[in-house]
Amino acid sequence: MRSYLMIFGGITVITLAAVATLNYQVDPYLLHQWDTPQVQRLRPGREKLSPWGKTYALAKYRPSVLYAGNSRTELGLPVQPVLFGGKEVFNGALSGASVGDTIALVRHATAFGRLDTVVWGIDAPSFSLQDGNTDFDRQLVATDRYYLWRRGLLDLKRALTFDMTLDSIRLLRGTFGSNCLSSLALHGQRDERCVRTHVDGWGGTTGAVLPRLREYLRGVGPTEAAMREFSDSVAGLCRAGTRLRLYINPTHAMTSDVLYWSGKWPAMERWQAQLTELVQHRAVQGCDIELYDFSGFNSITTEAVPQASGQPLMRYYWETSHYRVNVGGMILARMLGGGNGVPDDFGVGLTPSTLPAHQAAQRAKRDQYHWRHETETAMVLGVVAEAGAADGGPPARQAGAQ
């Protein structure tokens, strides 16, 4: 019996060691790659365990400029070192991230040195401390100088999983998928071919409009707890001398309208006011910090969706939630390069003196949008009614909201 147990135990150890070695070497998810040949190989359109790859890349690359946020920033903000004096830029935004996820990612990046600049994209619905990206294990966040040692152990532990073994075999057999580059090959920015594959899975832009709108409406933010954590994160970056450019993402006008019809508009305006107050407080103390609002109703966000235009694609958007890199270029130009060639109404700097007029103008443009874009408005009302029915009661309306 003893011999049997020893043989069985020995075979088990050898098998596990072989599996771990295979997965660690093949590394189908790029858990511990940076500037290696594996990063440049074409991969499936759906990027698995992206937070693992990005946290490792930040530890090795140690950029001076970090983009932070969710998938809107990841897809939309092009990595342009020329705007930052040729400094190293990395797009650390994570798909599905809440602001709580992003705060943790920023904290991880600062563990490896002072960041010169942080460009941070935010949204009201995702402004919460919920775990938006379920792959972002907080063990991936650096807490001391032994991070890479601990990270190696985490990667080995992950290498013992069944799904990683199957994908390693698929990669070796050539059946893993070869649609696009990993975001690591583009310094953290998502390959447009990956985005196109994902949108096609919805049935194209037309099919993705309403599902993305429903996702946006389901967001639980903004929350007070998230504002406190965000304020602490900003304070730490300011103390370190980091330049901060915060911006509210230019999701399509239908997303702002869904907040209005569902009764969430007043909360969104209060959130903007809190952000403005936070930024003003830090600026007075000497922090190089600015806040811009690209959301709401303007010449970019009010682009007609396919259901209204009859065209299969949009110029500025993949669908109602995600903007294209041409819009991201405008965002960066407005905040960093003077805004030449950017529409005058796209990107308003929020300060205590500009906020009241900006919010009043947005309310007026919102009301105009309803009669100028009847198709989109009807679609928004349908989504809100659907959400109300799912909650077991009538949908919240704008009554009493400005």
C-alpha positions as CSV (number, residue, x, y, z in Angstrom):
1,M,0.0,0.0,0.0
2,R,2.8,2.4,0.9
3,S,4.6,1.7,-2.4
4,Y,1.3,2.2,-4.3
5,L,0.8,5.6,-2.6
6,M,4.3,6.7,-3.3
7,I,4.0,5.7,-7.0
8,F,0.6,7.4,-7.2
9,G,1.9,10.6,-5.5
10,G,5.0,10.6,-7.7
11,I,3.0,10.3,-10.9
12,T,0.7,13.1,-9.7
13,V,3.6,15.4,-8.9
14,I,5.2,14.7,-12.3
15,T,1.9,15.3,-14.1
16,L,1.2,18.6,-12.4
17,A,4.8,19.7,-12.9
18,A,4.5,18.9,-16.6
19,V,1.2,20.7,-17.0
20,A,2.5,23.8,-15.1
21,T,5.7,23.9,-17.2
22,L,3.7,23.5,-20.5
23,N,1.3,26.3,-19.6
24,Y,3.9,28.6,-18.2
25,Q,6.1,28.3,-21.3
26,V,3.3,28.5,-23.9
27,D,1.5,31.2,-21.9
28,P,-1.6,31.4,-24.1
29,Y,-3.0,34.4,-22.1
30,L,0.3,36.3,-22.0
31,L,0.3,36.4,-18.3
32,H,4.0,37.2,-18.0
33,Q,5.1,38.6,-21.3
34,W,6.4,42.0,-22.3
35,D,8.4,42.9,-25.4
36,T,8.6,39.2,-26.4
37,P,7.8,37.4,-29.6
38,Q,4.7,35.9,-28.1
39,V,3.2,39.3,-27.7
40,Q,3.4,39.9,-31.5
41,R,1.5,36.8,-32.5
42,L,-2.1,37.0,-33.7
43,R,-4.6,35.8,-31.1
44,P,-8.4,35.3,-30.6
45,G,-10.6,38.3,-30.8
46,R,-11.6,37.9,-27.1
47,E,-8.7,38.7,-24.9
48,K,-8.7,36.4,-21.8
49,L,-7.3,37.5,-18.4
50,S,-6.2,41.0,-19.7
51,P,-5.6,42.3,-16.2
52,W,-3.0,39.7,-15.7
53,G,-1.1,40.7,-18.8
54,K,-1.4,44.5,-18.2
55,T,-0.3,44.4,-14.5
56,Y,2.8,42.4,-15.5
57,A,3.5,44.8,-18.4
58,L,3.3,47.8,-16.0
59,A,5.8,46.1,-13.7
60,K,8.2,45.6,-16.5
61,Y,7.6,48.6,-18.7
62,R,7.2,51.2,-16.0
63,P,5.7,53.9,-18.2
64,S,5.8,57.6,-17.5
65,V,2.2,58.2,-18.9
66,L,-0.7,56.0,-17.9
67,Y,-4.2,55.9,-19.4
68,A,-6.7,54.6,-16.9
69,G,-10.4,53.7,-17.2
70,N,-12.6,51.1,-18.6
71,S,-13.1,49.6,-22.1
72,R,-14.1,53.0,-23.5
73,T,-10.6,54.4,-22.8
74,E,-9.0,51.1,-23.8
75,L,-10.6,51.1,-27.2
76,G,-10.7,54.8,-27.9
77,L,-7.6,56.5,-26.6
78,P,-4.7,56.0,-29.0
79,V,-1.2,55.7,-27.5
80,Q,0.5,58.9,-28.8
81,P,3.9,59.5,-27.2
82,V,4.4,62.6,-29.3
83,L,1.8,64.4,-27.1
84,F,3.9,63.6,-24.0
85,G,7.3,64.7,-25.3
86,G,8.2,61.2,-26.4
87,K,7.7,59.6,-23.0
88,E,6.6,56.0,-22.5
89,V,2.8,55.7,-22.7
90,F,0.8,52.7,-21.7
91,N,-3.0,52.2,-21.9
92,G,-3.8,50.5,-18.7
93,A,-7.6,50.7,-19.0
94,L,-9.5,47.5,-18.4
95,S,-12.6,46.2,-20.0
96,G,-15.6,46.4,-17.8
97,A,-13.7,48.1,-15.0
98,S,-15.4,50.0,-12.3
99,V,-13.7,53.1,-10.8
100,G,-12.7,50.8,-7.9
101,D,-10.9,48.6,-10.4
102,T,-9.2,51.5,-11.9
103,I,-8.1,53.0,-8.6
104,A,-6.4,49.6,-7.8
105,L,-4.7,49.6,-11.3
106,V,-3.4,53.1,-10.8
107,R,-2.1,52.2,-7.3
108,H,-0.3,49.2,-8.9
109,A,1.4,51.4,-11.5
110,T,2.6,53.9,-8.9
111,A,4.4,51.1,-7.0
112,F,7.1,51.1,-9.7
113,G,7.8,54.8,-9.8
114,R,6.3,58.2,-10.1
115,L,3.9,58.6,-13.0
116,D,4.5,61.8,-14.9
117,T,0.9,62.0,-16.3
118,V,-2.4,60.1,-15.8
119,V,-5.2,60.4,-18.3
120,W,-8.3,59.0,-16.6
121,G,-11.6,58.3,-18.2
122,I,-14.7,58.1,-16.0
123,D,-18.4,57.5,-16.3
124,A,-21.3,58.0,-13.9
125,P,-22.7,54.4,-14.1
126,S,-19.4,52.7,-13.6
127,F,-18.3,55.0,-10.7
128,S,-18.6,52.4,-8.0
129,L,-16.4,50.1,-6.0
130,Q,-17.9,46.9,-7.4
131,D,-15.6,44.5,-9.1
132,G,-16.4,45.3,-12.7
133,N,-13.7,43.2,-14.3
134,T,-14.0,39.8,-12.6
135,D,-10.5,38.7,-13.9
136,F,-8.8,41.5,-11.9
137,D,-7.7,39.6,-8.9
138,R,-6.4,42.1,-6.3
139,Q,-3.4,39.8,-5.7
140,L,-2.2,41.2,-9.0
141,V,-1.7,44.6,-7.4
142,A,1.9,45.3,-6.2
143,T,2.3,46.0,-2.5
144,D,6.0,45.7,-2.0
145,R,9.4,45.3,-3.8
146,Y,8.9,41.5,-4.0
147,Y,6.0,41.8,-6.4
148,L,7.7,40.0,-9.4
149,W,8.6,37.0,-7.1
150,R,5.0,36.7,-5.8
151,R,3.7,37.3,-9.3
152,G,5.7,34.3,-10.6
153,L,4.0,32.1,-8.0
154,L,0.6,33.4,-9.0
155,D,1.3,32.6,-12.6
156,L,2.4,29.1,-11.8
157,K,-0.8,28.6,-9.8
158,R,-2.8,29.8,-12.7
159,A,-0.8,27.5,-15.0
160,L,-2.3,24.5,-13.2
161,T,-5.9,25.3,-14.4
162,F,-7.7,23.1,-16.9
163,D,-8.9,25.9,-19.2
164,M,-5.4,27.2,-19.6
165,T,-4.1,23.7,-20.4
166,L,-6.8,23.3,-23.2
167,D,-5.9,26.7,-24.6
168,S,-2.1,25.9,-24.6
169,I,-2.9,22.7,-26.5
170,R,-5.0,24.7,-29.0
171,L,-2.3,27.2,-29.4
172,L,0.3,24.5,-30.1
173,R,-2.1,22.8,-32.6
174,G,-2.8,26.1,-34.4
175,T,-6.6,26.1,-33.5
176,F,-6.5,28.8,-30.8
177,G,-7.5,31.6,-33.1
178,S,-5.6,34.3,-35.0
179,N,-7.9,37.3,-35.4
180,C,-5.9,40.2,-34.0
181,L,-3.0,41.3,-31.8
182,S,-3.0,41.3,-28.1
183,S,-3.4,44.8,-26.5
184,L,0.1,44.3,-25.1
185,A,1.4,44.5,-28.7
186,L,-0.1,48.0,-28.9
187,H,1.0,49.3,-25.5
188,G,-2.3,48.4,-23.9
189,Q,-4.7,49.7,-26.6
190,R,-7.2,47.2,-28.0
191,D,-6.6,46.2,-31.6
192,E,-9.4,47.4,-33.8
193,R,-9.7,44.0,-35.4
194,C,-10.5,42.6,-32.0
195,V,-13.2,45.2,-31.5
196,R,-14.7,44.5,-34.9
197,T,-14.9,40.8,-34.2
198,H,-16.6,41.5,-30.9
199,V,-19.1,43.9,-32.5
200,D,-19.8,41.5,-35.3
201,G,-20.7,39.0,-32.6
202,W,-23.6,41.3,-31.6
203,G,-24.8,41.3,-35.2
204,G,-22.8,44.5,-36.1
205,T,-23.3,48.0,-34.9
206,T,-27.1,47.8,-35.5
207,G,-27.4,44.8,-33.2
208,A,-25.1,46.2,-30.5
209,V,-26.9,49.5,-30.0
210,L,-29.6,48.3,-27.6
211,P,-27.7,45.7,-25.6
212,R,-25.0,48.3,-24.9
213,L,-27.6,50.8,-23.9
214,R,-29.1,48.2,-21.4
215,E,-25.6,47.6,-20.0
216,Y,-25.1,51.3,-19.4
217,L,-28.5,51.7,-17.7
218,R,-27.7,48.8,-15.3
219,G,-24.6,50.6,-13.8
220,V,-25.0,51.3,-10.1
221,G,-22.9,54.4,-9.9
222,P,-22.1,57.0,-9.0
223,T,-21.8,56.1,-5.3
224,E,-20.5,58.2,-2.3
225,A,-18.0,55.4,-1.3
226,A,-16.5,55.5,-4.8
227,M,-16.1,59.3,-4.6
228,R,-14.2,59.0,-1.3
229,E,-11.9,56.4,-2.7
230,F,-11.4,58.3,-6.0
231,S,-10.7,61.5,-4.0
232,D,-8.0,59.7,-2.0
233,S,-6.4,58.3,-5.2
234,V,-6.3,61.7,-6.8
235,A,-4.8,63.2,-3.6
236,G,-2.0,60.6,-3.7
237,L,-1.2,61.3,-7.3
238,C,-1.2,65.0,-6.6
239,R,1.2,64.6,-3.7
240,A,3.5,62.7,-6.0
241,G,3.6,65.5,-8.5
242,T,1.7,63.7,-11.2
243,R,-0.2,65.7,-13.8
244,L,-3.8,64.6,-14.0
245,R,-6.2,64.9,-16.9
246,L,-9.7,63.6,-15.9
247,Y,-12.4,63.3,-18.5
248,I,-16.0,62.1,-18.7
249,N,-16.2,59.6,-21.5
250,P,-18.2,60.7,-24.7
251,T,-20.6,57.8,-24.7
252,H,-23.3,58.3,-27.3
253,A,-26.1,60.8,-26.5
254,M,-28.5,57.9,-26.1
255,T,-26.7,56.9,-22.9
256,S,-27.1,60.3,-21.4
257,D,-30.8,60.2,-22.5
258,V,-31.3,56.9,-20.8
259,L,-30.1,58.4,-17.6
260,Y,-32.6,61.2,-18.0
261,W,-35.7,59.0,-18.7
262,S,-34.8,56.6,-15.9
263,G,-34.6,59.4,-13.4
264,K,-30.8,59.3,-12.9
265,W,-30.1,62.7,-14.4
266,P,-30.0,64.7,-11.1
267,A,-27.6,62.2,-9.6
268,M,-25.3,62.6,-12.6
269,E,-25.3,66.4,-12.3
270,R,-24.5,66.1,-8.6
271,W,-21.7,63.8,-9.5
272,Q,-20.3,66.3,-11.9
273,A,-20.5,69.0,-9.3
274,Q,-18.6,66.8,-6.8
275,L,-15.9,66.1,-9.3
276,T,-15.6,69.8,-10.2
277,E,-15.2,70.7,-6.5
278,L,-12.6,67.9,-6.0
279,V,-10.5,69.1,-8.9
280,Q,-10.8,72.8,-7.9
281,H,-9.7,71.9,-4.4
282,R,-6.6,70.1,-5.6
283,A,-5.8,72.7,-8.2
284,V,-5.8,75.5,-5.6
285,Q,-3.3,73.4,-3.6
286,G,-1.0,73.4,-6.6
287,C,-1.8,70.1,-8.4
288,D,-1.7,70.1,-12.2
289,I,-5.2,68.7,-12.6
290,E,-8.0,69.4,-15.0
291,L,-11.5,67.9,-15.7
292,Y,-13.2,67.8,-19.0
293,D,-16.7,66.7,-20.0
294,F,-17.1,65.1,-23.4
295,S,-20.4,63.4,-22.7
296,G,-23.9,64.5,-23.1
297,F,-25.2,66.2,-26.2
298,N,-22.8,67.6,-28.7
299,S,-21.9,67.4,-32.4
300,I,-20.0,64.1,-31.9
301,T,-22.2,62.2,-29.4
302,T,-25.4,62.9,-31.3
303,E,-24.4,61.0,-34.4
304,A,-27.3,59.1,-35.8
305,V,-27.3,55.4,-35.0
306,P,-27.9,52.8,-37.9
307,Q,-31.6,52.4,-37.0
308,A,-32.0,56.1,-37.8
309,S,-29.4,56.7,-40.6
310,G,-29.9,53.5,-42.5
311,Q,-26.1,53.1,-42.6
312,P,-24.5,49.9,-41.2
313,L,-21.6,51.7,-39.6
314,M,-21.0,54.9,-37.6
315,R,-18.2,57.4,-38.1
316,Y,-17.5,58.1,-34.4
317,Y,-18.8,55.0,-32.6
318,W,-18.6,51.2,-32.6
319,E,-22.0,51.3,-30.9
320,T,-23.6,53.5,-28.2
321,S,-21.1,52.7,-25.5
322,H,-17.7,52.8,-27.2
323,Y,-16.2,55.5,-29.3
324,R,-13.6,55.1,-32.1
325,V,-9.9,56.2,-32.0
326,N,-10.7,59.3,-34.1
327,V,-12.8,60.5,-31.2
328,G,-10.0,59.5,-28.8
329,G,-7.6,61.6,-30.8
330,M,-10.0,64.6,-30.3
331,I,-10.1,64.0,-26.6
332,L,-6.3,64.0,-26.3
333,A,-6.0,67.1,-28.6
334,R,-8.5,69.0,-26.5
335,M,-6.9,68.2,-23.2
336,L,-3.2,68.2,-24.2
337,G,-2.7,69.8,-27.7
338,G,-4.9,72.9,-27.8
339,G,-7.8,71.3,-29.6
340,N,-7.0,72.3,-33.1
341,G,-9.5,70.7,-35.5
342,V,-11.8,69.6,-32.6
343,P,-15.4,70.8,-32.7
344,D,-15.9,73.7,-30.4
345,D,-18.7,72.0,-28.5
346,F,-16.7,68.8,-27.9
347,G,-15.0,68.8,-24.5
348,V,-15.8,71.4,-21.9
349,G,-13.4,72.2,-19.1
350,L,-15.3,71.9,-15.8
351,T,-14.6,74.5,-13.2
352,P,-16.9,76.1,-10.5
353,S,-17.4,79.0,-12.9
354,T,-18.2,77.0,-16.1
355,L,-20.3,74.1,-14.6
356,P,-23.7,75.9,-14.1
357,A,-23.8,77.2,-17.7
358,H,-22.6,73.9,-19.1
359,Q,-25.3,71.9,-17.2
360,A,-28.0,74.4,-18.3
361,A,-26.8,74.1,-21.9
362,Q,-26.9,70.3,-21.7
363,R,-30.5,70.3,-20.5
364,A,-31.5,72.5,-23.4
365,K,-29.6,70.4,-25.9
366,R,-31.2,67.3,-24.4
367,D,-34.7,68.6,-25.0
368,Q,-33.7,69.5,-28.6
369,Y,-32.4,66.0,-29.1
370,H,-35.8,64.5,-28.3
371,W,-37.5,66.2,-31.2
372,R,-34.6,66.1,-33.6
373,H,-33.9,62.4,-33.0
374,E,-37.3,60.8,-32.6
375,T,-36.1,57.3,-33.6
376,E,-33.3,57.3,-31.0
377,T,-35.6,58.7,-28.3
378,A,-38.2,56.1,-28.9
379,M,-35.5,53.4,-28.6
380,V,-34.3,54.9,-25.3
381,L,-37.9,54.9,-23.9
382,G,-38.3,51.3,-24.9
383,V,-35.1,50.3,-23.0
384,V,-36.3,52.3,-19.9
385,A,-39.7,50.7,-20.0
386,E,-38.2,47.3,-20.4
387,A,-35.9,47.9,-17.4
388,G,-38.9,49.0,-15.3
389,A,-40.9,45.9,-16.2
390,A,-38.0,43.7,-15.3
391,D,-37.8,45.4,-11.9
392,G,-41.4,44.6,-11.3
393,G,-42.8,48.1,-11.5
394,P,-43.3,51.1,-13.7
395,P,-40.1,52.8,-15.0
396,A,-38.7,55.8,-13.2
397,R,-39.5,59.0,-15.2
398,Q,-37.9,62.4,-15.4
399,A,-40.7,64.1,-13.4
400,G,-39.2,66.7,-11.1
401,A,-35.8,66.3,-12.8
402,Q,-34.3,69.3,-14.6
